[in-house]
Amino acid sequence: MPAITSRRIATFMAVAAAGVLTLAGCGGGSEETSSSPESGEVNIIGYAGIWQEQYQTAVIDPFLEKYPDITINYSSKRSSAEMLSAIQAEGGNPITDVAIMDSSVSDSGNQQGLFAEVSEADVPNIAKVRDEFLNADGYGPLVGLDAVGLLYDTETIPEPPTSWEILWDDTYAGKVQVVAPPSALGIDLTAITSEMLGEDYTKSIDKSIARLAELAPNIQSFAPNPDEYQSIITGQSVLGLGQNARGQYYSDESDGKLGIAFPEEGTVYQMNAINLSAEAPNPEPAKTFMDYALSDEAQVAFAEALYYAPSTDVELPAEVADRVVKTDGSLKVLQLDPAWLGTVSGEWTDRWKREVIGG
């Protein structure tokens, strides 16, 4: 394998063209299948932006130091849905070895046969993963957890809001950002609103949709640009929805102008699974990477870098543990079963389009 960069990192971009993905840039996929667990290449598909930047520094770079004969090719996507579509488009020309995406989306991939079952024999550090974060059918476990939170401008709202009801406060008319479904943030807000109203969202969201339609006049944008974090930091808006991890990171970056809170009505976990592709061209080094991603070293490093909660029982420094999402039962979390959610998310999205955004 020729040298690629001083860090030996090559980034590949999966592009769908006539139903086939090709690798762009340096370090594209090899036509040979690696059989060594400590050499070859691993093609990873994962999140773009700050997630990729921090994962590169906290996990990928140390992995490459430990395994100098393995090359990482990283394909970045904006969402888990885009990742799944890219893998589906590979068809008979498999490229991806490892996928890191929301578990609700990877569960769909599991059902489609896109991902392989893995055991402790394949990935020994699976033994470190807490039982509740293992896949019941033996597919890839969770590698990190986050949760949706309420973003707010601390200069306008000095104290952390305790209720999601603040989104409806006409004091902030035109100053609220909500990412609409099919984004998970919009889906989560639907369930949270139902919970606020005492409605069983597994049976009906009629009350929730009616209440969200009343929120529409306060919304500046259902597709924030810049994103919901930068919008508050730059003063374009004062309230929004976002993920705790990014909220904590951008709070630091903005010297505390951006705040994030978990209101009393509850939140929803965002859970990332790490999966081995069923047709992975480089399965052995791919398993080595998965094992490292679940190691104490990697779990702590990424929590420190981007405030994702580990899926293992590794101990975090106190200053980090205070800021990652709680997984000890102390936080009220609405349980959205990924398999069930997949059956209703299309309907929920359509109702938002008709009755909330276009109502």
C-alpha positions as CSV (number, residue, x, y, z in Angstrom):
1,M,0.0,0.0,0.0
2,P,1.6,3.3,-1.0
3,A,1.9,6.2,1.5
4,I,-1.2,8.3,1.5
5,T,-0.6,11.1,4.1
6,S,1.7,11.7,7.0
7,R,-1.0,10.4,9.2
8,R,-1.8,7.6,6.7
9,I,-5.5,8.8,6.6
10,A,-7.3,8.7,3.4
11,T,-10.8,9.9,3.1
12,F,-13.1,8.3,0.6
13,M,-16.5,9.6,-0.5
14,A,-19.2,7.2,-1.5
15,V,-21.0,8.6,-4.5
16,A,-24.2,6.9,-5.9
17,A,-24.0,6.9,-9.7
18,A,-26.0,4.4,-11.7
19,G,-26.5,2.5,-8.5
20,V,-22.8,2.0,-7.9
21,L,-20.6,3.7,-5.3
22,T,-17.1,4.7,-6.2
23,L,-14.3,5.9,-4.0
24,A,-13.1,9.5,-4.6
25,G,-9.7,10.9,-3.7
26,C,-6.7,9.3,-2.2
27,G,-6.8,6.0,-0.5
28,G,-9.7,4.4,-2.4
29,G,-10.9,0.9,-1.7
30,S,-8.6,-1.9,-2.5
31,E,-9.8,-4.7,-4.8
32,E,-8.1,-7.2,-2.6
33,T,-9.8,-8.6,0.5
34,S,-7.6,-8.3,3.6
35,S,-7.4,-11.4,5.8
36,S,-5.1,-10.0,8.5
37,P,-6.5,-8.4,11.6
38,E,-3.6,-6.0,11.9
39,S,-3.0,-4.9,8.3
40,G,-4.8,-3.7,5.3
41,E,-7.5,-1.1,5.2
42,V,-10.8,-0.3,6.8
43,N,-13.5,1.6,5.0
44,I,-15.7,3.4,7.6
45,I,-18.9,5.4,7.0
46,G,-19.9,7.8,9.7
47,Y,-21.1,11.3,10.5
48,A,-19.6,14.5,8.9
49,G,-18.7,17.8,10.4
50,I,-17.6,18.2,14.0
51,W,-18.4,14.5,14.8
52,Q,-15.9,13.4,12.1
53,E,-13.3,15.9,13.3
54,Q,-13.4,14.9,16.9
55,Y,-13.7,11.1,16.2
56,Q,-10.6,11.4,13.9
57,T,-8.6,13.0,16.7
58,A,-9.9,11.0,19.6
59,V,-10.2,7.5,18.1
60,I,-8.9,7.1,14.6
61,D,-5.5,8.7,15.0
62,P,-4.7,6.7,18.2
63,F,-5.9,3.6,16.5
64,L,-3.5,4.2,13.6
65,E,-0.6,4.7,16.0
66,K,-1.4,1.3,17.5
67,Y,-1.9,-0.4,14.2
68,P,0.5,1.2,11.8
69,D,-0.2,-1.3,9.0
70,I,-3.9,-0.5,8.8
71,T,-5.2,2.4,6.7
72,I,-8.5,4.1,7.5
73,N,-10.7,5.4,4.7
74,Y,-13.5,7.6,6.0
75,S,-16.7,8.4,4.1
76,S,-18.7,11.2,5.8
77,K,-22.5,11.7,5.6
78,R,-24.8,14.2,7.1
79,S,-27.2,11.7,8.5
80,S,-27.7,8.0,9.3
81,A,-30.3,7.8,6.5
82,E,-27.7,9.0,4.0
83,M,-25.3,6.4,5.3
84,L,-27.8,3.6,4.9
85,S,-28.7,4.7,1.4
86,A,-25.0,4.8,0.4
87,I,-24.6,1.2,1.6
88,Q,-27.7,0.0,-0.2
89,A,-26.4,1.6,-3.4
90,E,-23.2,-0.4,-3.2
91,G,-25.1,-3.5,-4.4
92,G,-22.8,-6.1,-5.7
93,N,-19.8,-3.9,-5.3
94,P,-19.3,-3.7,-1.5
95,I,-17.1,-0.9,-0.2
96,T,-18.1,-0.3,3.4
97,D,-16.5,-2.3,6.2
98,V,-17.8,-0.5,9.3
99,A,-20.8,1.8,9.7
100,I,-21.4,4.0,12.7
101,M,-24.9,5.3,12.7
102,D,-28.1,5.8,14.7
103,S,-29.3,2.4,16.0
104,S,-32.8,3.0,14.8
105,V,-31.4,3.2,11.2
106,S,-28.9,0.4,11.6
107,D,-31.7,-1.8,12.9
108,S,-33.3,-1.3,9.5
109,G,-30.0,-2.3,7.9
110,N,-29.9,-5.4,10.1
111,Q,-33.3,-6.5,8.9
112,Q,-32.3,-5.9,5.3
113,G,-29.2,-8.1,5.7
114,L,-26.8,-5.3,5.2
115,F,-24.9,-5.9,8.5
116,A,-23.4,-9.0,10.0
117,E,-23.8,-10.5,13.5
118,V,-20.7,-10.1,15.6
119,S,-19.7,-11.9,18.8
120,E,-17.1,-11.6,21.5
121,A,-15.0,-14.0,19.5
122,D,-15.0,-11.5,16.7
123,V,-14.8,-8.3,18.8
124,P,-13.6,-9.1,22.4
125,N,-14.5,-5.7,23.8
126,I,-18.1,-6.4,23.2
127,A,-17.8,-8.0,26.7
128,K,-17.3,-4.5,28.0
129,V,-20.6,-3.2,26.6
130,R,-23.5,-2.9,29.1
131,D,-26.2,-5.5,28.6
132,E,-28.8,-2.9,27.8
133,F,-26.7,-1.5,25.0
134,L,-26.1,-4.9,23.2
135,N,-28.2,-5.8,20.2
136,A,-30.6,-8.5,21.1
137,D,-30.1,-10.3,17.8
138,G,-26.3,-10.2,17.9
139,Y,-25.6,-7.4,15.5
140,G,-23.2,-4.5,16.3
141,P,-23.6,-3.0,19.8
142,L,-24.0,0.7,20.8
143,V,-20.7,2.6,20.7
144,G,-21.9,5.8,22.2
145,L,-25.1,7.6,23.4
146,D,-26.4,11.1,23.4
147,A,-29.8,12.7,23.9
148,V,-31.9,15.6,22.5
149,G,-31.9,18.7,24.6
150,L,-33.3,22.2,24.6
151,L,-30.8,24.8,23.2
152,Y,-31.0,28.3,24.5
153,D,-29.3,31.7,24.4
154,T,-27.9,32.2,27.9
155,E,-27.7,36.0,27.4
156,T,-31.5,36.1,26.7
157,I,-32.5,33.3,29.0
158,P,-30.0,33.2,31.9
159,E,-31.5,30.2,33.7
160,P,-31.8,26.7,32.1
161,P,-35.5,26.2,31.0
162,T,-37.2,23.5,33.0
163,S,-40.0,22.8,30.6
164,W,-40.3,22.3,26.8
165,E,-43.3,24.7,27.0
166,I,-40.9,27.6,26.6
167,L,-40.9,26.8,22.9
168,W,-44.5,28.0,22.7
169,D,-43.9,31.3,24.6
170,D,-44.8,34.1,22.3
171,T,-42.0,36.2,23.8
172,Y,-39.8,34.2,21.4
173,A,-42.0,34.4,18.3
174,G,-39.8,34.1,15.2
175,K,-36.8,33.2,17.3
176,V,-37.2,29.4,17.6
177,Q,-35.4,26.8,15.4
178,V,-36.8,23.3,15.0
179,V,-35.4,20.7,12.6
180,A,-38.6,19.1,11.2
181,P,-39.0,15.4,10.5
182,P,-37.7,13.2,8.9
183,S,-34.9,14.5,11.2
184,A,-34.8,12.6,14.4
185,L,-35.0,15.9,16.3
186,G,-38.5,16.5,14.9
187,I,-39.5,13.0,15.5
188,D,-38.3,13.2,19.1
189,L,-40.2,16.5,19.6
190,T,-43.4,14.8,18.5
191,A,-43.0,12.1,21.2
192,I,-42.0,14.7,23.8
193,T,-45.0,16.9,23.0
194,S,-47.3,13.9,23.3
195,E,-45.8,13.1,26.7
196,M,-46.4,16.7,27.8
197,L,-50.1,16.3,26.9
198,G,-50.5,12.9,28.5
199,E,-51.0,11.3,25.1
200,D,-49.9,7.8,24.3
201,Y,-47.8,8.4,21.1
202,T,-47.7,4.7,20.4
203,K,-51.5,4.9,19.7
204,S,-52.1,8.5,18.4
205,I,-50.3,11.8,17.9
206,D,-53.4,13.8,17.1
207,K,-53.0,16.0,20.2
208,S,-49.3,16.4,19.6
209,I,-49.7,17.5,16.0
210,A,-52.4,20.0,17.0
211,R,-50.1,21.4,19.6
212,L,-47.1,21.5,17.3
213,A,-49.2,23.4,14.7
214,E,-49.7,26.1,17.4
215,L,-45.9,26.3,17.7
216,A,-45.4,27.1,14.0
217,P,-45.8,30.9,14.4
218,N,-42.8,30.9,16.7
219,I,-40.6,29.0,14.3
220,Q,-38.0,30.9,12.4
221,S,-37.0,27.9,10.3
222,F,-37.8,24.2,10.2
223,A,-34.5,23.7,8.4
224,P,-32.0,26.0,10.2
225,N,-29.2,27.5,8.1
226,P,-26.8,28.0,9.8
227,D,-27.5,25.0,12.0
228,E,-29.4,25.2,15.2
229,Y,-26.2,25.6,17.3
230,Q,-24.6,28.4,15.2
231,S,-28.0,30.1,14.8
232,I,-28.1,30.8,18.6
233,I,-24.4,31.6,18.9
234,T,-24.7,34.3,16.2
235,G,-27.9,35.7,17.7
236,Q,-30.2,34.7,14.8
237,S,-32.4,32.7,17.2
238,V,-32.7,32.1,21.0
239,L,-34.2,28.6,21.3
240,G,-34.0,25.3,19.5
241,L,-33.5,21.6,19.6
242,G,-30.2,19.9,19.4
243,Q,-28.1,17.0,20.7
244,N,-26.4,17.3,24.1
245,A,-22.9,16.4,22.8
246,R,-22.7,19.1,20.2
247,G,-24.5,21.5,22.5
248,Q,-21.8,21.0,25.2
249,Y,-19.0,21.3,22.6
250,Y,-20.4,24.5,21.1
251,S,-21.1,25.9,24.6
252,D,-17.3,25.7,25.1
253,E,-16.6,27.2,21.7
254,S,-19.0,30.1,22.4
255,D,-17.8,30.9,25.9
256,G,-21.1,29.7,27.3
257,K,-23.4,31.8,25.1
258,L,-25.1,28.5,24.0
259,G,-26.7,26.6,26.8
260,I,-28.4,23.2,26.7
261,A,-31.0,21.8,29.2
262,F,-33.0,18.6,29.7
263,P,-36.5,19.8,30.6
264,E,-38.5,17.9,33.2
265,E,-41.0,16.3,30.7
266,G,-38.2,14.1,29.4
267,T,-35.8,13.5,26.5
268,V,-35.0,10.9,23.9
269,Y,-31.7,9.0,23.5
270,Q,-29.8,9.2,20.3
271,M,-27.8,5.9,20.2
272,N,-25.1,5.1,17.8
273,A,-24.3,1.5,16.9
274,I,-21.1,0.3,15.3
275,N,-21.8,-2.4,12.7
276,L,-19.8,-4.7,10.5
277,S,-21.1,-4.8,6.9
278,A,-22.3,-8.2,5.8
279,E,-20.2,-8.0,2.7
280,A,-17.3,-6.2,4.2
281,P,-14.3,-6.4,1.8
282,N,-11.9,-6.2,4.8
283,P,-13.6,-8.0,7.7
284,E,-10.6,-8.8,9.8
285,P,-9.0,-5.3,10.2
286,A,-12.6,-4.0,10.4
287,K,-13.2,-6.2,13.5
288,T,-9.9,-4.9,14.9
289,F,-11.2,-1.3,14.6
290,M,-14.5,-2.2,16.1
291,D,-12.7,-3.7,19.1
292,Y,-10.6,-0.6,19.5
293,A,-13.7,1.7,19.3
294,L,-15.1,-0.2,22.3
295,S,-11.9,-0.1,24.3
296,D,-11.6,2.0,27.5
297,E,-9.1,4.2,25.8
298,A,-11.4,5.1,22.9
299,Q,-14.6,5.4,24.9
300,V,-13.0,7.9,27.3
301,A,-11.2,9.8,24.6
302,F,-14.4,10.4,22.6
303,A,-16.4,11.4,25.7
304,E,-13.7,14.0,26.5
305,A,-13.6,15.2,22.9
306,L,-17.3,15.5,22.1
307,Y,-19.3,14.5,25.2
308,Y,-20.8,11.2,24.0
309,A,-21.6,8.9,26.8
310,P,-19.8,5.5,26.6
311,S,-21.7,2.3,26.1
312,T,-19.4,0.5,28.5
313,D,-18.9,0.9,32.2
314,V,-15.6,2.8,31.8
315,E,-15.1,5.5,34.4
316,L,-15.0,9.1,33.1
317,P,-13.2,12.1,34.6
318,A,-15.7,13.9,36.9
319,E,-15.7,17.1,34.7
320,V,-16.7,15.0,31.7
321,A,-19.2,12.7,33.5
322,D,-21.1,15.8,34.6
323,R,-21.7,16.8,31.0
324,V,-22.4,13.7,29.0
325,V,-25.9,12.4,28.9
326,K,-26.8,10.3,32.0
327,T,-27.4,6.6,31.5
328,D,-27.8,5.7,35.1
329,G,-31.6,6.1,35.2
330,S,-31.5,9.6,36.7
331,L,-32.7,11.2,33.5
332,K,-36.3,10.8,32.3
333,V,-36.0,9.2,28.9
334,L,-38.9,8.3,26.6
335,Q,-38.4,4.9,25.2
336,L,-38.8,4.9,21.4
337,D,-38.4,1.4,20.2
338,P,-36.3,1.7,17.0
339,A,-38.2,-1.1,15.2
340,W,-41.6,0.4,16.1
341,L,-40.4,3.9,15.2
342,G,-39.5,2.7,11.7
343,T,-43.1,1.8,11.1
344,V,-44.5,5.2,12.1
345,S,-41.8,7.8,11.2
346,G,-43.1,8.1,7.6
347,E,-46.6,8.9,8.8
348,W,-45.3,11.3,11.4
349,T,-43.2,13.1,8.8
350,D,-46.2,13.4,6.4
351,R,-48.4,14.8,9.2
352,W,-45.7,17.5,10.0
353,K,-45.6,18.5,6.3
354,R,-49.4,18.8,6.0
355,E,-50.5,20.0,9.4
356,V,-47.5,21.7,11.1
357,I,-45.4,23.2,8.4
358,G,-48.1,23.7,5.8
359,G,-51.0,24.1,8.2
